[in-house]
Amino acid sequence: MNILITGAGSVMGQSLFRAANFSKYAADMTVFFTNSVPEPAGFHFDSTGFYKTKFGGNFMVPVAREATYLPAIKKICADCGIDLVFGGTEHEIYPLAHLREDADFGPKITGLSHKFVDITTDKLKLGGFFSAHGVEHPATGLFANVRGFAARYGFPIVAKPRSSSSSRNIVVMRNEADLARADFDLPENIVVQEYIGNENEEYTCGCYLDFISGRGSAIVMRRALTPDGASGFGEVVKDNGLEDYCLSIIEVLKKEGLEGGAFNVQLRLRDGRPSAFEINGRYSSTEGPRARLGFNAVEATIENCLFGRAYDGFRPRIGSRFRRYYEEVYW
């Protein structure tokens, strides 16, 4: 099978590649990489000798916002006989979601459809979606209405970009003085949320809806963040309340028409109850660690989308942990 992974220089793209190598299909797989800037680490993984997969080639492509991006992806798929495409950066999930609507290339795209990328990426829309379906979540509004928001919900208040990833560019306003100092280049693109819980009650949860069986699955990991907002530490926990909450979100999305795929729920606890402050409608930068710890969404996608079989291989290893660290690739 020929697999294309975009974002060879990103944590998410590289994590997808590691998940592929933890898959039972690794030895039968030829991996092709793309990237938009020269010399990403993933372009040189074939020089390490560490991996089971075969390497098919590396391709430079335009950045995702360029009109030439999708034609470049289509050409690689056609020239290399690509069976499945895994989007490895946040920037690429929108154009790849549009490509899912293409009759020839759509079946190769493993990400969510445009509708669900839009709902999950836009934090204001997500807040409205949660409210409409009765899903517990922090109150969310626009920064333009922050005074009224503060009067209703009090401090602290979290301000963050309406569309972003990896907990970047977040500002916590703890009082009126912080609010008076708050200054954003594009305030119309900033949302505010209630600040709930604490850093010791934060979880990243991998969710997967099986395309064949319609069954939802989830792995719950207590996490700690790195300074740049990625998950630097994770521990697989068994918590029926958190797992049931994630499964309820899968069911809500399913009712809205989601047919299958992977996404992430980021949550904290409010008075002991789970409350999601974000959904990332894509694969995760922790796909590699999750796969190693018993939850391989890449393997599940291959089983569903290439072989048309329901997947029953999720076995989260409760109590297992991971810690990220820096390493290099040499060539």
FIBA-379256 format. One record per atom (N, C-alpha, C): residue in three letters; x negated, y, z negated. Coordinates in steps of 0.05 Angstrom, whole numbers, plus 5000, padded with zeros to 4 digits. Example, Ala and Ser with C-alpha at 12.3 -4.5 7.8 and 13.67 -1.06 7.14 Angstrom:
2
ALA473648864844ALA475449104844ALA473649344844SER474349554858SER472749794857SER474250014843
This chain:
331
MET498349765000MET500050005000MET498250255000ASN499150465013ASN497750715015ASN499150924999ILE497751034980ILE498851234961ILE497451504964LEU498951714967LEU497751984968LEU498352124942ILE496152224929ILE496352384905ILE495352654910THR497052854906THR496153134910THR494853244885GLY493453464887GLY492253584863GLY489953424852ALA487953364869ALA485653204859ALA483953364839GLY484353624837GLY482953784818GLY484453844793SER486953744791SER488653814768SER488753584748VAL489353654723VAL489653444702VAL491853254710MET494053354720MET496353184727MET495752994750GLY494453104771GLY493752924793GLY491852704785GLN489852774768GLN487952584759GLN489252384740SER491152474724SER492552294706SER494352094721LEU495552184743LEU497152004760LEU495251784772PHE492851874780PHE490951674791PHE490151474770ARG489751554745ARG489151364724ARG491451174719ALA493851284719ALA496251104715ALA496350904738ALA495750984762ALA495750794785ALA493650574780ASN491350644768ASN489350444762ASN490050264739PHE491850354721PHE492750174700PHE495050004709SER496050044734SER498249894745SER497449614753LYS499349434753LYS498749164762LYS498349154793TYR498949374806TYR498549394835TYR495949524843ALA494249594823ALA491849754828ALA490149634850ALA489549374849ALA487749254869ALA488949234897ASP491549274899ASP492849264925ASP493349544937MET492249744924MET492850024930MET490450164942THR491050324963THR489050504974THR490050784968VAL488450944955VAL489151214946VAL487951424964PHE489551614972PHE488651854987PHE489152094969PHE487352284970PHE487552524953PHE487852774971THR489252974960THR489153244972THR488453444951ASN487553674960ASN487053904942ASN486854154959SER487254384946SER487254634961SER484754794957VAL482954714939VAL480354844935VAL478154634937PRO475754714946PRO473654514951PRO472654374925GLU471554134929GLU470053984909GLU471653924883PRO474153844885PRO475453754860PRO474253494851ALA474453434825ALA473253194814ALA474452944828GLY477052944833GLY478352704845GLY477152624872PHE476052814886PHE474852744912PHE472452564909HIS471352544885HIS468952394881HIS469252164862PHE471752094856PHE472251854839PHE471151594851ASP471051594878ASP470151344891ASP467151294886SER465651504876SER462851464871SER462251354844THR464351324827THR463851234799THR463650934796GLY465150794813GLY465250504810GLY466950414787PHE468550594775PHE470150524752PHE472850414759TYR473850454783TYR476650424788TYR477250184806LYS479650064803LYS480449834817LYS481549894845THR482750134848THR483950204873THR481750244895LYS482650214919LYS480950294942LYS481450584948PHE479550714961PHE479750994968PHE479951024998GLY482051175007GLY482551195035GLY481451455048GLY481251665032GLY480251915043GLY481252155027ASN479952385031ASN480552635018ASN481152845038PHE483153015032PHE484053215051PHE484453485038MET483353695050MET483953965041MET486654045054VAL488354165038VAL490954265048VAL491354555039PRO493054705052PRO493654975043PRO494954975016VAL494955205002VAL496355224977VAL499355184982ALA500755094962ALA503555004966ALA505455224975ARG504755474969ARG506655694978ARG506355765007GLU504255665020GLU503855725048GLU505755565066ALA506555685088ALA508355545107ALA507055305120THR504455295120THR503055075132THR502554835114TYR503454865089TYR502954655069TYR504454395076LEU507054405080LEU508654165086LEU507854035112PRO507354195134PRO506354065158PRO503753905153ALA502054015136ALA499553865130ALA500153605116ILE501953615097ILE502653365082ILE503953165101LYS505653255119LYS506953075138LYS504852945156LYS502953095165LYS500852995183LYS499252775169ILE498552825144ILE497052625129ILE498652365126CYS501252405120CYS502952165116CYS503152005142ALA503452145165ALA503652015190ALA501051885199ASP498852025196ASP496251925205ASP495251695188CYS495851695162CYS494651495144CYS496651285136GLY499051295146GLY501051085139GLY501751095110ILE502151335099ILE502651355070ILE505351235063ASP505451075042ASP507950955033ASP509351135012LEU507751244993LEU508951414972LEU507151654967VAL508451884961VAL507052134954VAL507652204925PHE505552244909PHE505852334882PHE504852624879GLY506552804873GLY505753084870GLY504253124844GLY501753234846GLY500053254823GLY499653534812THR501153734822THR501054004809THR503754114808GLU504154294788GLU506754434785GLU507554584810HIS505554704823HIS506154874847HIS507254714870GLU506754464871GLU507554304894GLU510254174891ILE511354174867ILE513854014864ILE516154144879TYR516254404882TYR518454534897TYR518354454927PRO516054504941PRO516054434969PRO516354134974LEU515253974956LEU515653684959LEU518553604955ALA519853744936ALA522753684932ALA524353744958HIS523653964972HIS524954024997HIS524353805018LEU521853695017LEU521153495036LEU522753235032ARG523853195008ARG525552965003ARG527952965020GLU528753195030GLU531153215047GLU530553155076ASP528053105083ASP527253035110ASP527852735115ALA529152675137ALA529952395142ALA527552215145ASP525452315157ASP523052145162ASP521252125138PHE520952345123PHE518852355102PHE520152335074GLY522752395071GLY524052405045GLY523652155029PRO523951915040PRO523651675024PRO520851635012LYS518851775023LYS516151745012LYS515651914987ILE517352124983ILE516852314961ILE517952204935THR516352194915THR517152064890THR518252264869GLY517952524874GLY518952714854GLY521952744854LEU522952914836LEU525852964835LEU526753134859SER529353134864SER530453294885SER530453584877HIS530853764897HIS530654054892HIS532554144870LYS534954034870LYS536954104850LYS535854074821PHE534553854816PHE533653794789PHE530953924783VAL529353964803VAL526954134799VAL527754414791ASP529754514804ASP530654794799ASP531754814771ILE533454624763ILE534654634736ILE532554614714THR530654434718THR528754384696THR526454584696THR525754704718THR523554884719THR524255164709ASP526655244714ASP527655514706ASP528755494678LYS527355604658LYS528155564630LYS530855694623LEU531555914638LEU534156034633LEU536355854643LYS536055744667LYS538055564678LYS538255314660LEU535955214650LEU535954974634LEU537555034608GLY537255264596GLY538755334572GLY541755324578GLY542555434600GLY545355434608GLY546355144613PHE544654984626PHE545354704631PHE545754554605PHE543854584586PHE544154454560PHE546754544547SER547354804547SER549754904534SER552254784546ALA552254764573ALA554654654587ALA555154364580HIS552954224573HIS553253934568HIS553053864538GLY552954064521GLY552854014493GLY550353884482VAL548053944496VAL545553834487VAL544254034468GLU543353944445GLU542054114425GLU539554234437HIS539254504434HIS536854644445HIS536654914432PRO534355034433PRO534055304422PRO535655504439ALA536855704427ALA538155914442ALA536156044460THR536956114485THR535156214505THR536456454519GLY534956664524GLY535956904538GLY533757044553LEU534457264565LEU532457424580LEU531157624561PHE528657684567PHE527157884551PHE528558154553ALA529858214575ALA531258474578ALA533258514556ASN534358294544ASN536358314523ASN535258234496VAL532658264492VAL531358164469VAL532358294443ARG533058544444ARG534058684420ARG536558544410GLY538458504427GLY540858364419GLY540358084410PHE538457954424PHE537657674416PHE536557674388ALA534857864382ALA533657884355ALA535757934334ALA537658104340ALA539758164321ALA541457924316ARG541857754336ARG543557514332ARG542057284319TYR539557234328TYR538156994319TYR535857044300GLY535057294297GLY532857364279GLY530157294290PHE528057324274PHE525357254281PHE524556994267PRO522456864277PRO520756914300PRO522356864326ILE521256984348ILE522356954375ILE520056874393VAL520456684410VAL518456594429VAL519056724456ALA517056854468ALA517256964495ALA515456804513LYS516456724537LYS514856564555LYS515856614583PRO514156554603PRO515056584631PRO517456404637ARG519256514653ARG521656364660ARG521056094674SER518956094689SER518055854702SER515055824697SER514255624682SER511355574677SER511055294667SER508555214661SER508054944651SER505754954631SER505554724617SER503254684598SER503154894576SER505454984567SER505555174544SER503755414548ARG503455514573ARG501755744578ARG503156004574ASN501656214568ASN502556484567ASN504956524548ILE504856394526ILE507056414506ILE506256614485VAL508156784478VAL507756994457VAL509856944435VAL508956934410VAL510856904388VAL511057174374MET513457284374MET514057544361MET515257484334ARG513857554312ARG514757474286ARG516257694271ASN516157934282ASN517558164269ASN517958384289GLU519158604279GLU519658834296GLU517158954308ALA514958954292ALA512459064301ALA511458904325ASP511558644324ASP510758474346ASP512458534371LEU515058564366LEU516858624388LEU516158884401ALA515559084385ALA514959354396ALA512359344413ARG510559164406ARG508059144420ARG508258974445ALA510358814447ALA510558624469ALA510658774496ASP508958694514ASP508758824541ASP508258614562PHE509958594582PHE509558404603PHE509658544630ASP507958444648ASP507758564675ASP510458544690LEU511758314687LEU514358264700LEU516358174680PRO517358364663PRO519258284642PRO521758144651GLU522558184677GLU524858054687GLU524457754690ASN521857664690ASN521257384693ASN520557244666ILE521257384644ILE520657284617ILE523257204603VAL523256964591VAL525456884574VAL524656894545VAL526556904527VAL526056894498VAL527656654487GLN526456524467GLN527756294455GLN527456324424GLU529356194410GLU529056164382GLU526456004376TYR525056084356TYR522755924347TYR523755714327ILE523355464334ILE524355254316ILE522155064308GLY522454944285GLY520554744276GLY517754854272ASN515754674274ASN512954754271ASN511254574288GLU508754634289GLU506854494307GLU506654194300ASN507154124275ASN506953844266ASN509453684273GLU511453814284GLU513953684291GLU514453714321GLU512353704337GLU512653734366GLU512053474380TYR513753414399TYR513653154413TYR513853194443THR512353034457THR512553014486THR513652734492CYS515852734508CYS517252484513CYS517452424543GLY516252204551GLY516452124579GLY519151984584CYS520552064604CYS523151954611CYS523051844639TYR524451614643TYR524651494670TYR527451384674LEU528651454696LEU531151344705LEU530651154727ASP531350894724ASP530750694744ASP532650724768PHE531450744791PHE532950784816PHE534850544822ILE534050314813ILE535450064821ILE537549994800SER536749984775SER538549894753SER540250124741GLY539250374745GLY540650594732GLY540150614702ARG538150464692ARG537550464664ARG535450684657GLY535950814635GLY534051014626GLY532150904606SER529651004606SER527550914587SER526051164578ALA524951144554ALA523451374543ALA521251284525ILE519051434524ILE516851394505ILE516651654490VAL516551634464VAL516351874446VAL513551884435MET512252124439MET509552154429MET509352414413ARG508552384388ARG507752624373ARG505252734385ARG505153004388ARG502853104403ARG501553354389ALA499153404396ALA497753654389ALA496653774415LEU496854034417LEU496054174441LEU493154264441THR491954274464THR489354404468THR489754704470PRO487654864468PRO487955154470PRO489255244497ASP488955094518ASP490155174544ASP492955054548GLY494054934527GLY496854854528GLY497454574536ALA495354404541ALA495854124549ALA495953954524SER496853704527SER496953514505SER494153404501GLY492853474479GLY490153384474GLY490053134457PHE492253084442PHE492552854425PHE495352754426GLY495752494426GLY498452384425GLY498552124410GLU500752074396GLU501151824382GLU503951724388VAL504151474398VAL506751354404VAL508151294378VAL510551394376VAL512151354351VAL514751214358LYS515851074339LYS518450954341LYS520351114325ASP522151254338ASP524151424325ASP526751394341ASN528551244331ASN531051194346ASN532551444352GLY532451634334GLY533951884338GLY532752044361LEU530152064362LEU528852214384LEU529252064411GLU528951794410GLU529251644435GLU532151664445ASP534051644427ASP536851664435ASP537451944447TYR536252154435TYR536552424445TYR535552444474CYS533152324479CYS532052334506CYS533852174526LEU534851944517LEU536551784534LEU539151934540SER540052094521SER542552244526SER542052464547ILE539652574548ILE538952764569ILE538852624596ILE537652384597ILE537652234622ILE540552194632GLU542352124613GLU545152064621GLU546552314631VAL545952544619VAL547052804628VAL546152864657LEU543552834662LEU542452884688LEU543552674708LYS543952434699LYS545052224716LYS547952304725LYS549552404706LYS552252484712LYS552252714733GLU550152874732GLU549953094751GLU548953004779GLY548252744781GLY547452644807GLY544552544809LEU543052554787LEU540252454788LEU540352154793GLU538952064814GLU538951784822GLU536651634809GLY534551764802GLY532251624790GLY529851804790GLY527751724775GLY525251864775GLY524351934747ALA522052064746ALA520652124721ALA520752414714PHE521052474688PHE520852754679PHE520052744649ASN519452984638ASN518553004610ASN520353184594VAL520853114570VAL522253274551VAL520353364529GLN520153624525GLN518553734503GLN520453834481LEU520053744457LEU521953804436LEU520553844409ARG521953984392ARG521254004364ARG523753924347LEU523353914321LEU525553844303LEU526754094291ARG529354114290ARG530754324276ARG532354194254ASP531554234229ASP532954104207ASP533053804211GLY530953694221GLY530753404225GLY532053304250ARG533253484266ARG534553394291ARG532953484315PRO532753314336PRO531253394360PRO532553624375SER530853794385SER531854024400SER529754084422ALA530554044447ALA528754064470ALA528454364478PHE525954454479PHE525454724488PHE524554734517GLU523954504529GLU523154494557GLU523754214568ILE524354204594ILE524153964609ILE522254024633ASN520353854637ASN518653874661ASN519653664681GLY520853764703GLY522053584722GLY520053474742ARG518153324731ARG515853224747ARG514453014730TYR512452884743TYR510652714727TYR509052894708SER507752764690SER506352904668SER503352884670SER502053074658SER499153064655SER498252844636THR500252714622THR499552494605THR500452224617GLU500852214643GLU501651954655GLU499551744651GLY496951814652GLY494851624648GLY494951514620PRO494851684599PRO495051574571PRO497551414567ARG499851514577ARG502351354573ARG502151084585ALA501051074610ALA500750814623ALA499050624607ARG496850724597ARG495050564581ARG496450464555LEU498350624545LEU499650564520LEU502450434524GLY502950334549GLY505250164553GLY507650294567PHE507250524580PHE509550654593PHE508450764620ASN508450594640ASN507250674666ASN509350744686ALA509951004688ALA512051104706ALA511151084735VAL508551084741VAL507551044768VAL508150764777GLU507650564760GLU508250294767GLU511250254771ALA512850374754ALA515750354756ALA516750464783THR515550694791THR516350814816THR515650634840ILE513250514839ILE512550334861ILE514450094862GLU515049984838GLU516849754837GLU519649824849ASN520650064841ASN523250154851ASN523250224881CYS521350394888CYS521450524914CYS520150374937LEU518250204931LEU516950044952LEU518149764954PHE518849654931PHE519749374931PHE522749344925GLY524049564919GLY526949554914GLY527749384891ARG526049374870ARG526649204847ARG526849384822ALA528749304804ALA528849434778ALA526349384763TYR525549564746TYR523049544731TYR523649484702ASP522349284690ASP522849214662ASP520149204647GLY518249354656GLY515549334645GLY514849544623PHE516749704615PHE516149904594PHE515849764567ARG513449784555ARG512949664529ARG511249864513PRO512350084504PRO510750274489PRO509450144464ARG506850194461ARG505350084439ARG505550274415ILE507450214398ILE508050394375ILE505550414357GLY504850664350GLY502550714333GLY499950764349SER499950704375SER497550754391SER497151054395ARG494651124399ARG494051414401ARG492051464424PHE491951714433PHE489851784451PHE488752064444ARG486352114452ARG485052374448ARG483652444474ARG484252674484ARG482852764509ARG480052874502TYR478252834522TYR475552944519TYR474553014547TYR472453174548TYR471353244574TYR469453034584GLU469452984610GLU467452824623GLU466852934650GLU464752824663GLU463852924689GLU463852704709VAL463952784734VAL463552594756VAL461152694772TYR459452514780TYR456952584794TYR456852454822TRP455752594841TRP455452484868TRP453052604882
